[in-house]
């Protein structure tokens, strides 16, 4: 949870190299042709600023107005990219490889260094018992293209959720790959 400007700067400094090349020529070229990584970085920067202002919105009416302004800008940029992620859902190190159709429930909890490859959903079941329960996801989890995590489940750290996998049961063993619909764990040595 980002509560100070120092934390905000630290998080932005850690995440910027995930999107923007460090070489001056490559960086200039990426901005010039408006590469998707630049657009996603712009959105993610707004997400982190929105988190800061959201967490400080009760300090004064001016803080609340600033939160609303940044929140609106983040949502507009997210709508253009097809990304819907709420504040305080992801810890530092979020990396989104492709724009388009990424939806994460605001009550989900995701650890550090999560990777989303695109067309991902992390959300609740929507029907029946446990309707509003959302996933708790550990650190260093990699979601392949089309991978989803649904319901009140837990996914251990260092897990790879394979492309197209739908995780509906908890996976508490770290370092496995989840494949299939519904997803089942496969040890990485078996692949």
N, C-alpha and C positions, 0 to 999 in steps of 0.2 A: 504494500500500500504506500503510495507516494504522498507524503505529507509536507515535505519541505522542498524548497527550490534546489537545495543541494542534492537531495535524492533524485529529483527530476533531471537535473543535469547529468548525474551519474548514470541513470538509466538510459537517457538519450545518447550519451557518449558510448555506452556499451552496445546499443542496438544499431546505431548509424552504420558502423562498418559491415553489418550483415546485409545492407542494401546498397550503400553508396561506395564505389571504389575509392581506395585511398590514394591511388595515383592521380595526380592533377589532370593529366590528359584524358584518362578514362572517365574521371568524374565529370569533366567538362562535356565530353561526348555523351555521357548518359543523360545529363540535363538537357543538352541541345536537342537530342532526338526524343526526349520524354519517354525513356524506357519504362516498362512496367514497374521495375524495382524502385524507380524514383517516385512514381505515383503511390505505390504501397508505402514507401517510407514517409511521404507527406501525410498519409492517413494515420500511420502508426504514431507519428510525432503528435498529431492532434489527439489521438487516443491517450497518450501519456500525459499531455497537458490537461486534457479533460479529467483524467484521474486526479491530478494535483488539485484542480479547482473544485472538483466534486468533494474531495476529502476535506477541503477548507471552506466549503460554501456557507457554513453557519457562522463564520467569523464576522461577517458584516453583509449588508445588502449589496455592496459593491462586489464582494467575493461571489455572491450568488448570481449576480448579473453576468459577471465574467465567466462563471461556469456555464450558464445558459448559452452564451455566445460561442464559446469553444465547443460545447456539446453539439450545438446546431451545425457548426462547421464540420465536425467529425462525422456526424450522421449524413450530411450532404455528400461529403467525399466518399464515405462508405457505401452510400447508395449507388454512386457512379461506378464504384469498383465491385459491388456485389459482396461487401463484407459487413456483417452485423455482429459486433462484439461489444459487450458492455464494459464499463469501467471496473477495475479491480478484479478482473477475472484471471488474467495471465500475470505470472511473475515475470521478472526481467528475462530477456533473451528470446522473445517471441520472434519467429521467422516465418513469413508467409511467402511462398514461392510464386504463386499465381493468383491473380485476381479472379473473382467470380464465385458466387454461391458459397460463401463461408458464413455459417450461422452458429453462434455460441450463446447458450442461455446465460443470462447474467448471474445466475446462482451457481454456476459451475465453478470449480476451483482447479486451476491448472498451474503446475510448478514451473520451474526455471527451464529455459532453453527448449521450449516446445516448437516443433516444426509442423506447419500445415502446408500441404502441397496443393490444395484447392479442392473445391466441391466437398467440403467437410461439414459435418453437423455434430455438435456436442450439445445435447439437450435432454429434456425430460421425455417421459413416455407419452404423456398427453391423455391417457385413458386408464381407468382402473385404479387399483391400489398402488400407492406410491406415485401418483400422477405428477407431482411437482418435484420429486427427487431428481437431482442432477449429478453428473459424474464428478468424481474427485480424481484428478490425474496427477501423477508424480512428475519428477524432473526428467528432462532429456527424453521425452516421448515424441516419436515421429509418426505423424498421421499421413499415410499415402493418399494418393488421389482418390476421392470418393469414400474415404474411410469415415465411419461414424461411431460415436459412443453415445448410447441412449440409456437413460434411467439412472437410478441411484446406485451406480457401480463405482468401483475403485480400480484404477489401472496403475500398476507399480511403475517405479522409475525405470529408465533405460529400456523401455518397451517400444517395439515398432509395430504399428497397426498397419497391416498391409493394405494395398490398394483395393478399394471396394469392400473391405471388411466392415461388418456391423457388430460392434461389441455391445452385448446386452447382459453379460454376466461379468462379475469382477474377475480380474486377473491380478493376483497378488504376488506372483513370482516375477522378480525383476529379470530383465535381460532376455525376454522371450519375444517372439514375433506372433502376432495375432492375425489369423487368416480365415477367410470364409464368411458365410452368412448362415447362421450366427457364427461369430468368430470363435476359433478354438486356438489354444496356445501351441506353438511349435518351437522347440528349442532351436537355436540358431545353428547348431551343428548338424541338425537333421535336414536342413534346406538344400 
